[in-house]
């Protein structure tokens, strides 16, 4: 891993080389050791910095982008922030289409980074003209000198993690990793990491995380897109109602689904037990690890790496809000007592 010492040319030089941290409490009763790849240490506070830099720089290398060009993307929030960050440094305009599941805080952050944001309804089909996929395509067609990142169908999404995240995990574990667990949305992370690690050791198991309401798990098992699997859910950046070509299903050994409620509670638990303040999808990944363990996937010699995608600050209005948790029917006072706030007059 490269070490960041002295002066860097820009904040983009700090992308990658995130730490691997041992879980000491949440998983102490489970077989094996559990290590988290803490992607919140990226400058944009999520693993999406990796693909933003890689895809934009590839477009530059091919002569597709030049000063003043516009970069357009479909995003649940994190990719958009990362792309906006890259565009600031490199001098491009940024237009983002997000779905309505994105928190108000995420949308405000995108605006703060200079992006023009279109908020699209989340619970419509992918081919609906109002979907954030179709809106991004339309904006690309209407905007001169623009590039559409299209992370769900861009092989460079996989390459970014094959070139960086995978090698980092291999080096940090000294090749001893036995399992890797990652959420699957676009599929770039799990595919790139899985492809790299299986080339190093075909015995490594790549375990996916999916949401109830998403088609990915059943598609992986049957190779059929079952629309009956699709229904609204709350977790951002996890699962899909379409099949992203940026997902290499051949390197994924298994999928496990988690509920919105369990993922939310697990993220909150991660904060108060391990001191790791992470996002909703990170909670889903840890919850999936527990579920895999309960099904006997690991033994005492297992070294399990969990990829935690982003930081909890983007979910203050959702999973870290007691009011929101109550509104969803998630709040369990026996597990998560409300922290008291006293105002001194």
C-alpha positions in Angstrom: 0.0 0.0 0.0 1.2 3.5 -0.7 1.6 5.8 2.2 0.4 9.4 2.1 3.3 11.5 3.5 4.1 15.1 2.9 2.2 17.1 0.3 -0.3 15.7 -2.2 -1.1 17.4 -5.5 -4.9 17.1 -4.9 -7.4 15.4 -2.8 -7.8 12.8 -5.5 -4.4 11.4 -4.6 -5.9 10.2 -1.3 -8.4 7.8 -3.0 -7.9 4.2 -2.1 -5.5 2.5 0.4 -8.3 2.3 3.0 -7.7 0.5 6.3 -8.7 -3.1 7.2 -10.1 -3.1 10.8 -10.8 -6.1 13.0 -14.3 -6.4 14.5 -13.9 -7.2 18.1 -17.4 -7.2 19.6 -20.2 -7.7 17.2 -18.8 -11.0 15.8 -17.0 -12.3 19.0 -19.4 -15.2 19.3 -19.0 -16.2 15.6 -16.5 -18.6 14.2 -13.6 -17.0 12.4 -12.1 -13.5 12.4 -13.9 -10.6 10.7 -12.2 -7.7 9.2 -13.8 -4.6 7.7 -12.5 -2.7 4.7 -13.5 0.8 5.9 -14.2 2.7 2.7 -15.3 5.8 4.6 -11.6 6.7 4.7 -11.7 7.8 1.1 -11.8 11.6 0.7 -15.4 11.5 -0.6 -16.2 9.2 2.3 -17.2 6.2 0.2 -15.8 3.5 -2.1 -17.4 5.3 -5.1 -14.4 7.6 -5.2 -12.5 4.7 -6.7 -14.8 4.3 -9.7 -15.2 8.0 -10.2 -11.5 8.6 -10.6 -10.9 5.6 -12.7 -13.8 6.1 -15.2 -13.2 9.8 -15.6 -9.5 9.4 -16.1 -10.1 6.6 -18.7 -12.4 9.0 -20.6 -9.6 11.6 -20.5 -7.1 9.1 -21.7 -9.3 8.3 -24.7 -9.8 12.0 -25.5 -13.6 11.9 -24.7 -13.4 14.5 -21.9 -11.9 18.0 -22.1 -12.1 21.1 -20.0 -15.7 22.3 -19.9 -17.3 19.0 -20.7 -20.3 17.7 -18.7 -20.2 14.4 -16.8 -23.7 12.9 -16.3 -24.5 10.0 -13.9 -27.3 7.9 -12.3 -26.7 7.6 -8.6 -28.1 6.8 -5.2 -26.0 9.5 -3.8 -22.5 8.3 -3.1 -21.3 7.9 -6.7 -22.7 11.4 -7.5 -20.7 12.9 -4.7 -17.5 11.2 -5.8 -18.1 12.3 -9.4 -18.8 15.9 -8.4 -15.6 15.8 -6.4 -13.6 14.6 -9.4 -15.3 17.2 -11.7 -14.4 20.0 -9.3 -10.7 19.1 -9.4 -10.6 18.4 -13.2 -12.8 21.3 -14.4 -15.9 19.5 -15.6 -19.6 20.3 -15.2 -21.6 17.7 -13.3 -25.3 16.6 -13.7 -26.8 13.9 -11.6 -30.1 12.0 -11.6 -30.9 10.5 -8.2 -33.8 8.4 -7.0 -36.1 9.7 -4.3 -34.8 7.2 -1.8 -31.7 9.4 -1.5 -31.9 11.4 1.8 -32.3 15.2 1.8 -28.9 15.4 3.3 -27.3 13.5 0.4 -29.1 15.7 -2.1 -27.9 18.8 -0.3 -24.3 17.5 -0.3 -24.5 17.0 -4.1 -25.7 20.5 -4.6 -22.9 21.8 -2.2 -20.4 20.1 -4.5 -21.7 22.1 -7.5 -23.8 19.4 -9.2 -27.1 20.0 -10.9 -29.4 17.4 -9.4 -32.6 15.8 -10.8 -34.6 13.8 -8.2 -36.6 11.0 -9.8 -39.3 8.6 -8.3 -37.7 5.5 -6.9 -40.6 3.1 -7.2 -41.0 3.0 -11.0 -39.7 0.5 -13.5 -36.2 0.9 -14.9 -37.6 1.7 -18.4 -40.1 4.3 -17.1 -39.2 7.7 -18.6 -39.3 9.1 -15.1 -36.7 6.6 -13.7 -33.3 7.9 -12.9 -31.8 5.6 -15.5 -34.0 7.0 -18.3 -33.6 10.6 -17.1 -29.8 10.4 -17.2 -29.9 9.0 -20.7 -32.2 11.8 -21.8 -30.0 14.4 -20.3 -27.0 12.9 -22.0 -28.8 13.1 -25.4 -29.8 16.7 -24.8 -26.5 18.0 -23.4 -23.7 18.8 -25.9 -20.2 17.6 -25.1 -21.3 15.3 -22.3 -20.3 11.9 -21.1 -22.6 9.4 -19.3 -20.8 7.4 -16.8 -23.5 4.7 -16.6 -22.0 2.8 -13.7 -24.6 0.0 -13.9 -23.4 -1.0 -17.3 -19.8 0.1 -17.4 -17.1 -2.5 -17.3 -14.7 0.1 -15.9 -16.7 0.0 -12.7 -15.4 -3.6 -12.2 -11.9 -2.6 -13.3 -11.6 0.1 -10.7 -12.0 -2.5 -7.9 -10.0 -5.2 -9.7 -7.1 -2.7 -9.9 -7.3 -1.3 -6.4 -9.7 -2.8 -3.8 -8.9 -6.4 -4.6 -5.1 -6.1 -4.5 -5.4 -4.0 -1.3 -7.3 -6.8 0.5 -4.9 -9.4 -0.7 -1.9 -7.5 0.5 -3.5 -6.4 3.8 -4.4 -10.0 4.7 -1.1 -11.4 3.3 -3.1 -13.6 1.1 -4.9 -15.3 4.0 -8.4 -14.0 3.2 -10.9 -16.9 2.9 -14.1 -15.1 2.3 -15.2 -11.6 1.2 -18.6 -10.2 1.7 -19.8 -7.2 -0.3 -23.1 -5.5 -1.1 -24.3 -5.6 -4.7 -25.9 -2.7 -6.3 -24.1 -1.9 -9.6 -22.0 -5.0 -8.8 -18.7 -3.3 -9.6 -17.2 -3.8 -6.2 -18.1 -7.4 -5.6 -17.2 -8.3 -9.2 -13.9 -6.5 -9.3 -12.8 -7.7 -5.9 -14.1 -11.2 -6.5 -12.4 -11.5 -9.9 -9.0 -10.4 -8.5 -9.1 -12.6 -5.4 -10.3 -15.7 -7.2 -7.4 -15.3 -9.7 -5.1 -15.3 -6.7 -6.9 -18.2 -4.9 -9.9 -19.9 -6.5 -10.9 -21.3 -3.1 -11.8 -17.8 -1.8 -15.6 -17.5 -1.4 -17.3 -14.3 -2.6 -20.5 -13.8 -0.8 -23.0 -11.2 -1.9 -25.6 -9.1 0.0 -29.0 -8.3 -1.5 -32.1 -6.6 -0.3 -35.7 -7.9 -0.1 -37.4 -6.2 -3.0 -34.4 -6.8 -5.3 -34.0 -9.3 -8.1 -30.2 -10.1 -7.8 -30.3 -13.1 -5.5 -32.9 -15.0 -7.5 -31.3 -14.0 -10.8 -28.0 -15.4 -9.6 -29.7 -18.7 -8.7 -32.0 -19.1 -11.7 -30.7 -16.8 -14.4 -34.2 -15.4 -14.6 -35.4 -11.9 -13.9 -38.5 -12.4 -11.7 -40.5 -9.2 -11.5 -42.5 -10.7 -8.6 -39.3 -10.2 -6.5 -39.6 -6.4 -7.0 -41.2 -4.3 -4.3 -40.2 -1.0 -2.5 -37.5 -1.1 0.1 -35.5 1.5 2.0 -31.8 0.6 1.8 -30.0 2.9 -0.6 -27.3 1.6 -2.9 -28.1 -2.1 -2.4 -30.0 -4.5 -4.8 -31.6 -3.7 -8.1 -34.8 -4.0 -10.1 -32.7 -4.7 -13.2 -29.7 -6.8 -14.1 -26.6 -4.6 -14.2 -24.0 -5.7 -16.8 -21.4 -4.4 -14.4 -22.1 -7.5 -12.2 -20.0 -10.5 -13.0 -22.3 -13.2 -11.5 -19.7 -15.9 -12.3 -17.4 -14.8 -9.5 -20.1 -14.6 -6.8 -20.7 -17.8 -4.9 -23.8 -17.0 -3.0 -26.2 -14.2 -2.1 -27.9 -13.5 1.2 -30.8 -11.1 1.6 -31.3 -8.8 4.5 -34.2 -6.8 5.7 -34.4 -3.0 5.9 -35.0 -3.2 9.7 -32.1 -5.6 10.5 -29.6 -3.6 8.4 -30.6 -0.3 10.1 -30.2 -1.8 13.6 -26.9 -3.4 12.7 -25.5 -0.1 11.5 -26.5 1.5 14.7 -25.0 -1.3 16.7 -21.7 -1.1 14.7 -21.4 2.6 15.8 -22.0 2.0 19.5 -20.0 -1.2 19.8 -17.1 -0.9 17.4 -16.9 2.9 17.0 -17.4 2.5 13.3 -19.9 5.1 12.0 -21.1 3.7 8.7 -24.0 3.9 6.3 -27.1 1.8 5.8 -25.5 -0.6 3.3 -22.6 -1.2 5.7 -25.2 -2.3 8.2 -26.6 -4.7 5.6 -23.2 -6.2 5.0 -22.5 -6.8 8.7 -26.0 -8.3 9.1 -25.4 -10.6 6.2 -22.1 -11.7 7.7 -23.9 -12.7 10.9 -26.6 -14.5 8.8 -23.9 -16.4 6.8 -22.1 -17.3 10.1 -25.4 -18.6 11.6 -25.8 -20.9 8.5 -22.3 -22.4 9.1 -20.4 -20.7 6.3 -17.3 -20.1 8.4 -15.1 -22.0 10.8 -12.4 -21.0 13.3 -9.8 -20.6 10.6 -11.9 -18.3 8.4 -10.6 -14.8 7.6 -13.7 -12.9 6.5 -13.3 -9.5 4.9 -16.4 -7.3 4.9 -16.5 -4.3 2.5 -18.2 -1.3 4.2 -19.1 1.2 1.5 -19.6 4.6 3.2 -19.9 6.9 6.2 -22.8 7.3 8.5 -23.0 11.1 8.2 -25.1 10.6 5.1 -27.8 8.9 7.0 -28.5 11.2 9.9 -32.0 11.8 8.7 -32.6 8.1 8.3 -31.2 5.2 10.3 -29.5 7.5 12.8 -32.7 9.4 13.4 -34.8 8.0 16.2 -37.9 9.7 14.7 -37.3 8.0 11.3 -36.7 4.6 12.9 -40.0 5.0 14.8 -41.8 6.1 11.6 -40.7 2.9 9.9 -41.7 0.8 12.9 -38.0 -0.2 13.4 -37.3 1.4 16.8 -36.8 -1.2 19.5 -36.3 0.4 22.8 -35.1 -2.9 24.3 -32.1 -2.8 22.0 -31.6 0.9 21.1 -32.6 3.2 24.0 -32.8 6.8 22.9 -29.8 8.9 24.0 -30.9 11.7 26.3 -30.1 15.3 25.3 -30.2 17.8 28.1 -30.4 21.5 27.4 -28.8 23.7 30.0 -30.5 27.0 30.4 
